[in-house]
Amino acid sequence: MSFPDHWDDGTQHHVHWYDGRTAILRQPLRTNFEAPFLYLLLGRDRALLLDTGTGHIPLRPLVEQLAGDRELVVAHTHGHGDHVGGDGEFDSVVGRSVEDVAEYFGIDWPHGSGTIDLGERIVDIIPIPGHQGADIALYDRATRLLLTGDSLYPGRLYVKDWAAYRDSIRRLAAFVADGNSVEWVLGAHIEMTNEPGRDYEMGADEHPDEHVLQLRPGVLTELAGVLAAAGDEPVRIERSDFIVYPV
């Protein structure tokens, strides 16, 4: 179980196998400045692709090669364009609305949770609205990876609904504290340098001295703490590994 020393910025997705059943795909910066991360989780029977990127480079042939003959489920961390741009390549994807996501994963939105069984691999689905509205986090019981989309990553955490976001992060931290041990928190972007609290300019298509993708679970605890202390009014918060950015 490992991460690369750096993410290549070529013309195709950088594919890194975290372990034999977990692939992390990064769309190159040179194809789109968002450079989103996608996740492919392989079970015995099914494969789950989380997000499809911006759509600027082919994705389906690569995913089908990696997933083999497993049934493919395509879902999203949330419905923004840089995470659903490749949907059109696939025959079927989980819908982007709250209703679609809640129905597919069997969630009593937003305070319940759901699961998906990939075959000897169960993934928990936790609603975390606040950034876009239909946001979810995924907890992989096999690897103890927590996938948080645009709600927590080393960068600018754009918050559309302050009250919902504070509640979501509180509930996500409580989910972890309730015995769901997390090895790493993995989001959908990197927008910060290795200098604590320093981000790249918006739209930057080069990332020298880039922050690592993986965050320790203590960063989630930190985020929940600063949001609780901030109170009911939206406020920008700058920390070493993230910037809370109300919009």
N, C-alpha and C positions, 0 to 999 in steps of 0.2 A: 504494500500500500504506500503510494508515493505521489509526489507532485514534481513536475519538471522544474529545472532551474530557471527557465524562461520560456515564454510562449512565442513560437515562431510566427513571423508575419509574412507568410508567403502568399500564394494565390489560392490555396485550398485550406480547408479547415485543419487546424492542428488537432490531431487526435492523441489523447493521452489516456492510457489504461491505468486507472487508479488501482484496480485489481483485475482479476480475470473476467469479472462480470460487470464492471463499471467503467464506462468510457466518458471522459470529459472532452467535449469538442469546443474549440474556440474559433470563431469566425475572424479572419485576419482584419486588422485595422485598415489595411490598404483597400479592402473591399467596402468598408463602411466604418466610420469613426466610432460607432457604438461598440463594435467588436464584442458582441454578446457571447456568453458561454451557454452551451447546450449540454444536456446530460442524457445518456443512454444507459438504462438499467436493464440488465438481462436476467430473466428468470428461467425456470425450466421450460415453461410453455409460452410465455409472452415477453415482449420487450417494451419498455416504456421510454419514449422519446419525450423529453421535457423541453419545449420551445423549438421553434424552427428558424430563428434568426431573422435577418432583414430581407432575405430573398435575393440577394445580389449574386450568389454563387450556388451551383447545384448542391442539393443536400440528399435527396432521396437515394441515389445510387450508393452513396457512402453508407447511409444508415442501413440499407438493405444488406450490404456486404457485411457490416458489423453484426447485424441482428440475426443473420442466417435465416433458417426456416421458421423462426418464432413468429407468432401473431404479433403485429405491431400496434401499439396504442400510442397515439400522438396527443399530447396535452400541453398546457401552457402554465407557466407561473402566473401570468396575467395577460391581458389582451392588447398591450401596446404594440405598435407596428414593428418595432425592432425584435419582437419575440414571436410574431405570427407571420412574418413576411414570406416564409417558405411553405405555408400551409397548402397552397395550391398544387404543390408537387404530390401531395398524398391523397389517396382515395377517400380517407375518412379521418377526421380529427374531432376531439372533444370540443364542444362549443365554447365560446368565449364569455358568454353572459353568466351572471351569478346563478341563474336558474339552471343553465346547462351544466355548469360545473357541479352544483349541489346535487342535481339528479344523477349524474354519471357516477359520482363517488359516494352517493348516499349520505350527504351531509345535511344536518340541521343547521343551516347558515344563520349567523356566523359563529355561534358558540359551540356547535358540535364539531365532530371530526368524522372522517371516513377512512377507508382503506382500499387498496388495490392489491390483489394477490397475483403475482407474476408467475407463480409456480415455485414453491419452496423459497419464496422471497416476498415478504409483505412490506408494503410501504404505507405509512400513515399520511393522510392528507389533512392539513390544518388550515382553515380559512384565516387569512390575515389581511382583510381589506384596509385601505388607507392610502395606498399609492395610486391604484387605478380603480379598484372596486371589486373585481373578481379575483383578487390575489390569493394565492395559496402557498403554503410551505409544505415541503415533503420530507418526512423522516424515514430513512431507510434502516430498518431494524438490523439488516445483515451487516452493514458497514458502519452504522451509527453516524452517517452523514446527514446533516440537516441542510436542505436546499431551500434558499430563501428568496430567490428571484431578485427583484429590485427593492425589496424591503430591508435588506441588510447585505451590504457588500462594501469593499474598500473604495468608497467614493461618495458622491452626493446622493443622499436618500431623499428623493423628491416626495413630499407629503402633500397630497391633495385634500384629504379629510383628516384633520388633526386629531379629533376625538376618536375616530375609528382606528387610526394608526396607533395611538397610545394604547388603546384597549387591545389591539391585535398583538403588539409586542409584549404587553403584559401577559396575555394568555399564552403566547409562544414560550416565553421564559418560564411560565408556570408548568407548561407541558414538559419541558426539560427537567425542571426541578422535581416533578412528580415521579421521577425514576427512569425517564427516557434519556439515558446517557448519550452525550454527543461527543464524537471525536473531533469533527471539524464542521464549521459553518461555511457553506459555499454559496455565493450569490451569482448574479448574472453578468456582472461587469467588473472591471478594475478602472478606477478613475483617479487613483492617488499614486503618489510617488513613495519611495521609501523614507522620505523625510516626513516625520510625524505631522499629520494635519494638513499637508500640502497636496492640493489636487491639480490636475492638468486644466488648461483652459478648455472651456466648452467647445466641442467640435475638434479637439486636437486629434490629428491622425498619426501622431508619433508619441510613443510612451517611453522615453528614456528613464532608466532607473525605476522601473515599475514595481509597485507594491505586489506582494504575493496575493494570490486568489484566496487561499485558505485562511480562515479566522478561527481562533480558539473560541470555545463556547463562552468564555468569560466576556467576550465582546458583546454577545447578546445580553448578558446580565448587565453590562455597563450601559448599553442602549436603553434597556428597560428602566434602569435607575435614573438616567438623566432625563428621560421623558416624563417619568413620574414627578421628578423635582421641578420640571419646567412649568407645570400647571396647565390650565385650560387654554391659554392663549398661544398660538403658534409662535415659535421663536427659532432662529437659526442656532445650531449648536455645533461647534467644531471640536472634534476629538482626534486622537492620533490615527484611528483606523476608519473613521467615517465622519461625514458632515450631514447633519439633519437639515434639510433644505425645504421649508414650507413654500408651496406655490399656490 
